[in-house]
Amino acid sequence: MAVGPCTIALQERRVQLVESWSQNVTHLQELLYQVGALTEEDLSLVRGGGRLGVRDSMRNLLDVLHGRGEEACRAFFHVLQSQRANKESESMVAAIPPEGSGTSSSGSGPTNMQEHLTKHKDILGRQHSPVDYLSIRTIRCSSSESSDESCSFTDITLSRCVGYTVPLQYHQHEVAMVGDAFRSQDQVCTFQDVCQSLLSVPAEDVSLLSGVAGSGKTTVVRRLVHEWAKDSGSQKIVLSLSFRELNLLSEPQSLQELLLVHYSHLKPVLPWVIDSQPGRILLILDGLDEFRFPLEFERSPKCSDPERKLGMGEMVVNLIKGHLLPGISILVTSRPHAISKVPPLLVTQLYSILGFSKDQQKHYFEQSCNSPLVASAVWGYVSSYQPLQLMCRIPAFCWIVSTALCDRAPCCLSQVTTTTLPNITRTTPAGSSDSSTSNNRAEEATPTPSTFSSTVPRVMLMSGHVKPITITEIYCCFLKSILVFHGEGHSQEGCSPQCLQEAPRVLREMRPTLRDLGALAFKGLLERRFLFDQADLSSFSLDCSGLSKTFLVEILREDRASLTCQRSFHFIHTSVQEFLAALYYVLQALSGADPFSGLKSAVGVALFPVALHKVLTSTANKLLRPRRLLRRYVKKAFSWGGHHQSGHMDLFCRFVSGLLVPQTRVILDGLFRGRSQILPSPSSSSLSLPSSPPPPTPPFLLSLLHSQLQYGRLSPERQVNVCHCLYEAQDPGLAQRLQGWLQVLAQKQVPDQSGPAKRDWSELAFLLQLIPDLQDLNLEAQGLDAEGLRRLLPVLPLFSTLRLGQNPLGPEGAVVLACAMQSPDCRVERLWVVGTGLGCKGLKVLTEGLKDNHTVVDLRMAINHIGDVGAGCLADLLRTNHTLKDIRLRDNQITDKGAELLLEALTENTTLEYLWMFDNKLSKEGVRKLKEFARGTSHLDIKVCI
């Protein structure tokens, strides 16, 4: 539909029309109906059932006229001209454009419009410039007056899909999803693609940006605003609000008032933009997962008046549904578990942050490290340890690693001692020496590639190390680096032996504050809280200065009504909160104190007076042996984590496992020393390696973790996490067992299925998470049963090909496969289940799972004895599934009756290309009918013979 001059004038003069003619809206409706510009349906829509005020009715009238086109708009202006005598609005009538003429956008809007927008860009550009956590290190290219300021942002990998599928309940910790995300079949896009899409005019849509904690959602927003502010030709007007700020607004407020308070410099022009040109607005709502108000899309009252006061939840609902400011673009950011708060029908597109690719990780370290040599050494080290590299796909973890390993931190790694894993040798690059300087340590030798170099997680193949190989060790180095080298009163120059000699004293002095900070973190973790107020800090004797300020980010929100500032706090990253919570838990457990009772005392809800509580606790500790107390508390931690099926305690359990290893605690020497004799304390040597290695992992910890693996009621996701805990606990047998699984994946070894020594398939699921590039999972004839398949469920949907033939899966295994096929993350294209004993019962379950699947194109299920009943189930599937292209049903005891059912379904299905029916119980007549049907169908080839 062509846009004429009257249509343009209607939009540009919208604010003035609403202000001047709202009181006459009823009379205008009658006149327009009489001249045929409006219908009865239009009148009903404009009036809104009598529930709308005159201003809303006037806005509805203008929307209807705009939708009806140029003739209706011209009729409207002629009606206004006829009412000149009754309305002193000469300026409005004079604005009617002559026929065939257009209007100039440059002359529209308030005076100095461009001047205000230029100021707005300058302010937002400065507010959204690149920053580093804690400003520990400056980003090198950002310190110079470079014309390309975007160089200080490292590119990130995203995916884009139209709309989204409501996810099933999340059962894994977010960090477990990071490696899986790069297997996504969605369209991969760059930041520039996202930027062009969101900043285009017009763009009336709602977009979601999803990413795990620390993946860079807020950074993408900062960069988007930064790029927009630099583009002088952009027609968009970007407004950004965070849900954290909206949480602090407990009283109803109008949208216009909210935006004017937030962007007071736009007060002269923003009302005009809201009413006249809402299509130019891009509204960014950051952090949906932190929003504390419910989003009731079905029950929230409709509101189209930006001046009407609403609760925050109702305001967001009306914005997303398009009632408030129709025509604006909206970008909502959220962690994955909260995107389902927005109904899929309202979402135009979903952007998912996959994280850093390998090249992007390397580029990040080049920017964040203080020299190319250090950056190269750190990247060489990280790329040699698969678990670290997988975690580094999260940008925030890259920052943690660079803080732990760059600049000063390599010095503190000299205290990590050597462990031995069997049967693998290390090589040293030519030219390296045995010097103990930090530069040489940074260029530590890399492991020798193995036969399976493309898939082997090299971290498990090391014969020894003098650097951290577990995630817990990395976080210990990070904590030590922050406290020793970046704390108050410490020089920002390179590390020195004096700094390391002082490290135990510094950690010892910081211990009480770290314990209180960890108690706050642990309490928040138990309550699934990540935002704290001043009362929470005070209950643990914390303030917002010193060490607390280092790990907590403060949010200030001004309440202009009461002339006060509301303060809230959150940890710099959720994984840091989880680590500090684990540190507190282990400190308490090693000292014989109940970590949960420490929380009760802190918040003042102890059952007994403090003095009596201490006496009872001391008496109980004397009656029970210290080692028994430690086992009890550690078991309690794992039980607590296992009971939370959401997986939000998974990383906490891994950190607890790692911190119970004496070798790991060497890094934090001074924090643990002298606290307990339950486990041997690390050596006090500060610079040289200890003369004797620290004690091995406590046997009770390994025993407890292995018993958890055998616990039948533990979900598959929790069982995989137990394997992660074994890795953090440095189980000496884990490397050898994973080597055996690599042999299985290479089809060079069949698991020993005799007796109870059968392998644990959870370990394979753990290994597969460390091999994100593996697309074809081949487990044919490996003795995989339904229980083993259940343990593999977290990773089954992530492969393009599942080869599961010749395994005793049975109907129970079909239930697991159906769950995998129904997963919104399912990427399986080829499902081969030949000779797995599914039967007609199992096939019925599997076909139900495939009805809503849109990825599987190749289904091979020969020798499963499905019979005619199973053929009927497949026929029902073919009537609804339009993805399958190849189905192989050899030797399945199908008779002419089953073939007839399939042929009836194939008359409705036009996507299947191959149907294999060899070696079934078909008569000559049945074979003839199949061949005749195939000859009459150009797209289908039926393979069959007598």
Secondary structure, DSSP 8 states (H G I E B T S, - for coil): ----HHHHHHHHTHHHHHHHHGGGHHHHHHHHHHTTSS-HHHHHHHHGGGTS-HHHHHHHHHHHHHHH-HHHHHHHHHHHHHTTTTS--HHHHHTS--TT----GGG-SSTTHHHHHHHHHHHHHHHTS---GGG-S--GGGSS--S-GGGGS---EEEEEES--------S-THHHHHHHTT--SEEE-HHHHHHHHT-SS---EEEEE--TTSSHHHHHHHHHHHHHH-TT---EEEEEEHHHHHT--S-EEHHHHHHHHTGGGTTTHHHHHHH-GGGEEEEEE-GGG--S---TTTS-----TTSEE-HHHHHHHHHTTSSSTT-EEEEEE-GGGGGGS-GGG-SEEEEEEE--HHHHHHHHHHHSSSHHHHHHHHHHHTT-HHHHHHTTSHHHHHHHHHHHSTTGGGGGGG------TT--B---TT-----SHHHHHT---B---TTTTT--GGGG-S--SS--SHHHHHHHHHHHHHHHSSTT--SS---HHHHHHHHHHHHHHHHHHHHHHHHHHHHHHTT---EEHHHHHHTT--SSTHHHHHEEEEEEEETTTTEEEEEEEESSHHHHHHHHHHHHHHHHHTT--HHHHHHHHHT--SS-HHHHHHHHHHHHHHS-HHHHHHHHHHHHHHHHHH-TT-TTHHHHHHHHHHTSHHHHTTTTTTSTTS-SSS------SSS--SS------HHHHHHHHHHHT-TTS-HHHHHHHHHHHHHTT-TTHHHHHHHHHHHHTTS-----SGGG---HHHHHHHHHT-TT--EEE-TTS---HHHHHHTTTTGGG-SEEE--SS--HHHHHHHHHHHHH-TT----EEE-TTS--HHHHHHHHHHHHTT-SS--EEE--SS--HHHHHHHHHHHHHH-----EEE-TTS---HHHHHHHHHHHTT-----EEE-TTS---HHHHHHHHHHHHT-TT-EEE---
